[in-house]
Amino acid sequence: MQRFTTTLRVRHYEMDALGHVNNAVYLHYLEQAAIEHSEQLGFPMERYRQLGGVFILRKLEIDYRRPAAAGDTLTITTWVKEMRGPRAVRLYEIRRSGDDRALVTAEALWAWVDLATQRPRPIPQAVIDAFQTRLKLTDNRAPLSCSRCGTPLELKGKRPLNQHERPSLFGDQPQAKGEQIDVYVCPNCGQSEVFVDNEYSDFDG
């Protein structure tokens, strides 16, 4: 599923007593990002109503990692992890612009609800087609996903391979001259994984 990114500037009235963005305000940030993502794909609220349904938030899990304050410019990234039946699972990340560390990560469960009956029903195929994008891999391998949360991994570069039973980035093992390993990082949970010869090892980055 393709990612969508939007930015916003934190306003003073969104602060709590400690001078940080109020936790409840992040709910509005996440919802706005989802709306803008949908609109970019050609599905504003009017289009959903024409299809006879809307997405309703059923469950939201938020991990508050670091605070934001008034004047900060935040980058909100969101993507749909899964669409099946009436369910859509959407992931989010909020970062301060220019900072790679996540301030907030979240996972939301949305349900497609029929406007007439107000009951869940399968998501229309037109909506699924709009959100789905196929990852094009030049080597025809399957997409690499995080072993913990299933999020597509991002390639961060190569590092020397140590001679050991498994790829290792630590220790004093002699290095195999010329051999390199690919290092990937999960943008959702921060886990790093290394790949070589169709095998992998992981560690917390």
Stockholm file with secondary structure:
# STOCKHOLM 1.0

chainA/1-205         MQRFTTTLRVRHYEMDALGHVNNAVYLHYLEQAAIEHSEQLGFPMERYRQLGGVFILRKLEIDYRRPAAAGDTLTITTWVKEMRGPRAVRLYEIRRSGDDRALVTAEALWAWVDLATQRPRPIPQAVIDAFQTRLKLTDNRAPLSCSRCGTPLELKGKRPLNQHERPSLFGDQPQAKGEQIDVYVCPNCGQSEVFVDNEYSDFDG
#=GR chainA/1-205 SS CCEEEEEEECCGGGBCTTSSBCTTHHHHHHHHHHHHHHHHTTCCHHHHHHTTEEEEEEEEEEEECSCCCTTCEEEEEEEEEEEETTEEEEEEEEEETTCCSEEEEEEEEEEEEETTTCCBCCCCHHHHHHHCCCCCCTTCCCCCBCTTTCCBCEEEEEEEEESSSSCCSSSSCCEEEEEEEEEEECTTTCEEEEEETTEEEEEEC
#=GC SS_cons         CCEEEEEEECCGGGBCTTSSBCTTHHHHHHHHHHHHHHHHTTCCHHHHHHTTEEEEEEEEEEEECSCCCTTCEEEEEEEEEEEETTEEEEEEEEEETTCCSEEEEEEEEEEEEETTTCCBCCCCHHHHHHHCCCCCCTTCCCCCBCTTTCCBCEEEEEEEEESSSSCCSSSSCCEEEEEEEEEEECTTTCEEEEEETTEEEEEEC
//
